[in-house]
């Protein structure tokens, strides 16, 4: 599209006449000449027209026709600033003025409505909470961004908003737990907190917990076999620095208890090397 075509299209969408667009700054004849590409407007004229039509000036000057791209580029900084400062209502207002939504903007709306919904629920404004949480869930479905955290927690607050007297009647606890485990690295949490009773799907976490139990029972040789298996089967793809840091510590302990100080020193050195990397 030419500059004139872009201006004409935007003017019609705003339901403005050429006289309306001209205002006191230009003439109708000048607008007509610009729209038909018979006149080349100056930067000051284009700036005035862009302001009246709420168009980004770079859009008019660019050969590209994607108005949304220019609008987003112009406004995304302010939108993200509102989000970061937790001014969720302002953020929603700015995003909805975009007319078109992409994955990123839908994700931002999902987050804003989620935060507002939780706040409304905690403050006792349950009608508002339900509306906001449903809007959050709707925008979760419109984005490819990871919204599992929102999708996991929304049902809990919706249950309260829908039935404050008996929320559990509206709540599927089994589904909630599955969503929570999906939304967060739940197994890693169980591993870090040393939950010996948890049945790990991650083989290395499970092996290490068994090894730790054997160490507690002073069965160092048996624990050593499991720890060495973890060490010998690790790959770059499956590497978890925290896991290996802990494994090396336990290998050091086992070898010391078995009076193999040379091997103990070797794994203590590996542990120190990882520790130095943590500070990089």
Secondary structure, 3 states (H helix, E strand, C coil): CCHHHHHHHHHHHCCCCHHHHHCCCCCHHHHHHHHCCCCCCCHHHHHHHHHHHCCCHHHHHCCCCCHHHHHHHHHHHHHHHHHHCCCHHHHHHHHHCCCCCCHHHHHHHHHHHHHHHHHHHHCCCHHHHHHHHHHHHHHHCCCCCCCHHHHHHHHHHHHHHHCCCCHHHHCCHHHHHHHHHHHCCHHHHHHHCCCCCCCCCCHHHHHHHHHHHHHHCCCHHHHHHHHHHHHHHCCCCCCCHHHHHHHHHHHHHHHHHCCCHHHHHHHHHHHHHHHHHHCC
